Amino acid sequence: MQDSSGVRRWWNWKSAVISAAMRGPIFFFATLSLGLRAAAIALLLDASFRTVLAGFMGALTQAVRYIQPTWIPALIVVVGMPVVNHTIEYFVHRHNMKLGLAMGISIGFSMISGAFELFAMRRGTLVVTEHSQSLGHDILRFPKLVADFVMTAVRALLRIEHTLVTPESRDRVDPSRPPGGNVGRDTGGES
């Protein structure tokens, strides 16, 4: 059997399968009001290019997942890749009368799913190597990964909030104080 490491390096079949399965329905249902035939065409069009593109983008995500600082792969995956993906997606689906709705959903989905895929790949899930687990095994890990992903996002947002709200600004903007400062509060004998 011939070594397939070159294919594995440039095409992540797990990303291709999951992306095609998740994206096709977006375009199918967004186009369904135009008729079953139009929806089926949108689904098939999306699957035809998505399998190749998502496989390549998944391999790229896998390749950059450990680059430091961690914001660099995050920027590549959450901003750069969606720009490329959705430019191609636009040209594939440009004749679809419901393109705006489907593209909007797809762009939002790309940003979230890209961040999740990067998170999962950093933990050894969804990677394609000679020693990687099966797709079924990876999918069974999703509930815990999703919970960890959400908690990590919440912690990151709280860190950002803490960084942006310094002790000095907390004194200036105290939500427990009524507008007008200390009006009606005990000010320690001051009037």
Secondary structure, DSSP 8 states (H G I E B T S, - for coil): ----HHHHHH--HHHHHHHHHHHHHHHHHHHGGG-HHHHHHHHHHHHHHHHHHHHHHHHHHHHHTT-SSTHHHHHIIIIIHHHHHHHHHHHHHTT-TTHHHHHHHHHHHHHHHHHHHHHHHTTTSS--STT---HHHHHHTHHHHHHHHHHHHHHHHHHHHHHHS-HHHHHH--TTS-TTSSTTS--TT--
